[in-house]
């Protein structure tokens, strides 16, 4: 299992619109082969800061299966215009249960 982590910085004043768009985008990512689950967390200290965590069966499920799919184009259309700066996405593997 791979954990994708992305810190999302949403432009000020667009948080409610982002959260609504994310609800729609969640349906898209959940249909991707190799997808396990995801969580979106809102930062308590910094307005507009979110943490997205997605569990994938393997790295390629995200980097190839999702990122190179037509579904990703819809995900992009729904969400990418909210971010500034654009998020860095990293992948992690468990080393201790």
PASEBA-1860 file (N, C-alpha, C; in nm, 3 decimals):
! residues 97
1> XXXXXXXX> 0.084/-0.117/0.000/0.000/0.000/0.000/0.089/0.125/0.000 ~ 0.048/0.224/-0.078/0.120/0.351/-0.088/0.029/0.462/-0.037 ~ 0.087/0.556/0.036/0.013/0.671/0.084/0.059/0.795/0.007 ~ -0.034/0.855/-0.062/-0.009/0.983/-0.131/-0.045/1.094/-0.033 ~ 0.041/1.195/-0.021/0.016/1.309/0.067/0.039/1.438/-0.010 ~ -0.058/1.528/0.000/-0.046/1.657/-0.066/-0.100/1.766/0.026 ~ -0.017/1.868/0.049/-0.065/1.986/0.121/-0.126/2.079/0.018 ~ -0.252/2.112/0.038/-0.325/2.195/-0.057/-0.347/2.333/0.004
9> XXXXXXXX> -0.298/2.435/-0.062/-0.320/2.572/-0.018/-0.423/2.635/-0.111 ~ -0.542/2.656/-0.056/-0.654/2.708/-0.133/-0.654/2.860/-0.121 ~ -0.679/2.925/-0.233/-0.679/3.071/-0.235/-0.782/3.125/-0.136 ~ -0.745/3.231/-0.068/-0.828/3.292/0.036/-0.968/3.326/-0.017 ~ -1.068/3.291/0.063/-1.205/3.320/0.028/-1.271/3.215/-0.059 ~ -1.195/3.113/-0.101/-1.251/3.011/-0.190/-1.266/2.874/-0.121 ~ -1.252/2.873/0.009/-1.254/2.747/0.083/-1.388/2.672/0.068 ~ -1.498/2.740/0.082/-1.630/2.674/0.071/-1.650/2.617/-0.070
17> XXXXXXXX> -1.613/2.693/-0.172/-1.626/2.645/-0.310/-1.536/2.525/-0.334 ~ -1.415/2.530/-0.278/-1.322/2.418/-0.291/-1.380/2.293/-0.226 ~ -1.431/2.305/-0.106/-1.485/2.190/-0.035/-1.603/2.129/-0.111 ~ -1.687/2.212/-0.171/-1.799/2.162/-0.251/-1.748/2.090/-0.376 ~ -1.649/2.148/-0.444/-1.591/2.086/-0.563/-1.522/1.955/-0.526 ~ -1.458/1.952/-0.409/-1.389/1.830/-0.367/-1.488/1.716/-0.345 ~ -1.607/1.747/-0.296/-1.710/1.644/-0.280/-1.738/1.576/-0.413 ~ -1.748/1.655/-0.519/-1.772/1.602/-0.653/-1.650/1.524/-0.703
25> XXXXXXXX> -1.532/1.580/-0.682/-1.409/1.517/-0.729/-1.383/1.384/-0.658 ~ -1.430/1.373/-0.534/-1.410/1.249/-0.458/-1.471/1.129/-0.529 ~ -1.582/1.151/-0.595/-1.648/1.042/-0.669/-1.562/0.995/-0.785 ~ -1.488/1.087/-0.843/-1.402/1.056/-0.958/-1.285/0.968/-0.916 ~ -1.213/1.010/-0.814/-1.093/0.936/-0.772/-1.131/0.797/-0.718 ~ -1.247/0.788/-0.654/-1.288/0.662/-0.593/-1.315/0.552/-0.695 ~ -1.337/0.590/-0.820/-1.363/0.491/-0.926/-1.234/0.439/-0.991 ~ -1.120/0.489/-0.951/-0.993/0.453/-1.014/-0.945/0.316/-0.967
33> XXXXXXXX> -0.911/0.226/-1.058/-0.854/0.097/-1.017/-0.728/0.119/-0.932 ~ -0.718/0.047/-0.822/-0.603/0.059/-0.733/-0.626/0.158/-0.620 ~ -0.733/0.235/-0.627/-0.768/0.330/-0.521/-0.818/0.251/-0.400 ~ -0.778/0.291/-0.280/-0.825/0.226/-0.158/-0.916/0.320/-0.080 ~ -0.867/0.437/-0.045/-0.948/0.534/0.029/-0.876/0.669/0.032 ~ -0.950/0.774/0.069/-0.887/0.905/0.085/-0.953/0.981/0.198 ~ -0.878/1.082/0.246/-0.925/1.173/0.349/-0.877/1.312/0.316 ~ -0.962/1.410/0.342/-0.924/1.550/0.329/-0.937/1.613/0.466
41> XXXXXXXX> -0.830/1.676/0.513/-0.826/1.739/0.644/-0.809/1.890/0.628 ~ -0.883/1.968/0.705/-0.870/2.114/0.707/-0.783/2.153/0.826 ~ -0.685/2.238/0.802/-0.595/2.284/0.908/-0.670/2.377/1.004 ~ -0.650/2.358/1.132/-0.715/2.442/1.233/-0.644/2.575/1.251 ~ -0.515/2.577/1.229/-0.438/2.699/1.254/-0.429/2.792/1.134 ~ -0.431/2.736/1.014/-0.408/2.818/0.894/-0.529/2.808/0.800 ~ -0.604/2.916/0.786/-0.719/2.912/0.694/-0.674/2.882/0.551 ~ -0.749/2.799/0.483/-0.719/2.767/0.344/-0.617/2.657/0.325
49> XXXXXXXX> -0.567/2.600/0.434/-0.466/2.494/0.424/-0.533/2.359/0.451 ~ -0.510/2.263/0.360/-0.570/2.130/0.369/-0.461/2.025/0.350 ~ -0.489/1.906/0.400/-0.401/1.792/0.379/-0.484/1.682/0.315 ~ -0.443/1.639/0.197/-0.508/1.529/0.127/-0.423/1.404/0.140 ~ -0.485/1.297/0.189/-0.419/1.168/0.202/-0.498/1.067/0.120 ~ -0.428/0.996/0.032/-0.494/0.895/-0.052/-0.413/0.766/-0.042 ~ -0.483/0.657/-0.017/-0.418/0.526/-0.015/-0.441/0.459/-0.150 ~ -0.331/0.408/-0.206/-0.333/0.339/-0.334/-0.276/0.199/-0.315
57> XXXXXXXX> -0.318/0.106/-0.397/-0.264/-0.030/-0.394/-0.112/-0.027/-0.421 ~ -0.072/0.053/-0.521/0.069/0.066/-0.556/0.091/0.204/-0.621 ~ 0.214/0.242/-0.639/0.248/0.373/-0.693/0.189/0.395/-0.832 ~ 0.193/0.291/-0.916/0.146/0.304/-1.054/-0.005/0.328/-1.062 ~ -0.079/0.282/-0.963/-0.224/0.308/-0.962/-0.250/0.458/-0.962 ~ -0.164/0.534/-0.893/-0.179/0.679/-0.891/-0.111/0.745/-1.010 ~ 0.017/0.717/-1.027/0.096/0.791/-1.126/0.060/0.758/-1.270 ~ 0.013/0.637/-1.296/-0.025/0.597/-1.431/-0.176/0.584/-1.441
65> XXXXXXXX> -0.233/0.496/-1.355/-0.375/0.467/-1.363/-0.465/0.588/-1.347 ~ -0.432/0.676/-1.253/-0.515/0.795/-1.231/-0.462/0.915/-1.310 ~ -0.336/0.947/-1.292/-0.281/1.069/-1.352/-0.285/1.069/-1.504 ~ -0.286/0.954/-1.567/-0.288/0.949/-1.713/-0.427/0.914/-1.767 ~ -0.530/0.929/-1.683/-0.665/0.891/-1.723/-0.748/1.013/-1.762 ~ -0.859/0.987/-1.828/-0.954/1.093/-1.859/-1.018/1.146/-1.731 ~ -1.035/1.060/-1.632/-1.092/1.103/-1.505/-1.007/1.212/-1.440 ~ -0.874/1.201/-1.456/-0.785/1.301/-1.398/-0.809/1.438/-1.461
73> XXXXXXXX> -0.843/1.442/-1.588/-0.871/1.569/-1.653/-0.992/1.637/-1.588 ~ -1.091/1.559/-1.551/-1.208/1.613/-1.482/-1.172/1.657/-1.340 ~ -1.091/1.578/-1.271/-1.040/1.613/-1.137/-0.968/1.748/-1.144 ~ -0.881/1.760/-1.243/-0.806/1.884/-1.265/-0.900/2.003/-1.287 ~ -0.998/1.983/-1.373/-1.092/2.090/-1.404/-1.168/2.137/-1.279 ~ -1.203/2.044/-1.194/-1.279/2.077/-1.074/-1.195/2.145/-0.966 ~ -1.066/2.108/-0.955/-0.990/2.147/-0.836/-0.867/2.235/-0.857 ~ -0.797/2.219/-0.965/-0.664/2.282/-0.976/-0.666/2.434/-0.973
81> XXXXXXXX> -0.774/2.496/-1.013/-0.778/2.643/-1.012/-0.788/2.703/-0.872 ~ -0.812/2.620/-0.771/-0.822/2.670/-0.633/-0.685/2.686/-0.567 ~ -0.582/2.618/-0.618/-0.453/2.610/-0.547/-0.359/2.724/-0.581 ~ -0.295/2.776/-0.477/-0.184/2.868/-0.496/-0.097/2.865/-0.371 ~ 0.027/2.820/-0.384/0.089/2.764/-0.504/0.038/2.623/-0.530 ~ 0.077/2.570/-0.645/0.035/2.435/-0.680/0.100/2.336/-0.583 ~ 0.026/2.237/-0.534/0.079/2.147/-0.431/0.188/2.052/-0.480 ~ 0.274/2.019/-0.386/0.372/1.913/-0.407/0.307/1.784/-0.359
89> XXXXXXXX> 0.312/1.681/-0.441/0.254/1.552/-0.408/0.368/1.454/-0.383 ~ 0.361/1.385/-0.269/0.465/1.287/-0.234/0.399/1.154/-0.201 ~ 0.476/1.048/-0.216/0.427/0.912/-0.191/0.511/0.848/-0.081 ~ 0.443/0.776/0.009/0.509/0.714/0.124/0.472/0.567/0.132 ~ 0.565/0.488/0.185/0.537/0.348/0.212/0.558/0.323/0.361 ~ 0.477/0.234/0.416/0.485/0.203/0.559/0.612/0.123/0.588 ~ 0.677/0.158/0.696/0.795/0.081/0.741/0.770/0.018/0.877 ~ 0.659/0.061/0.940/0.624/0.006/1.071/0.472/0.005/1.083
97> X> 0.414/-0.109/1.118/0.267/-0.115/1.125/0.216/-0.020/1.230
END
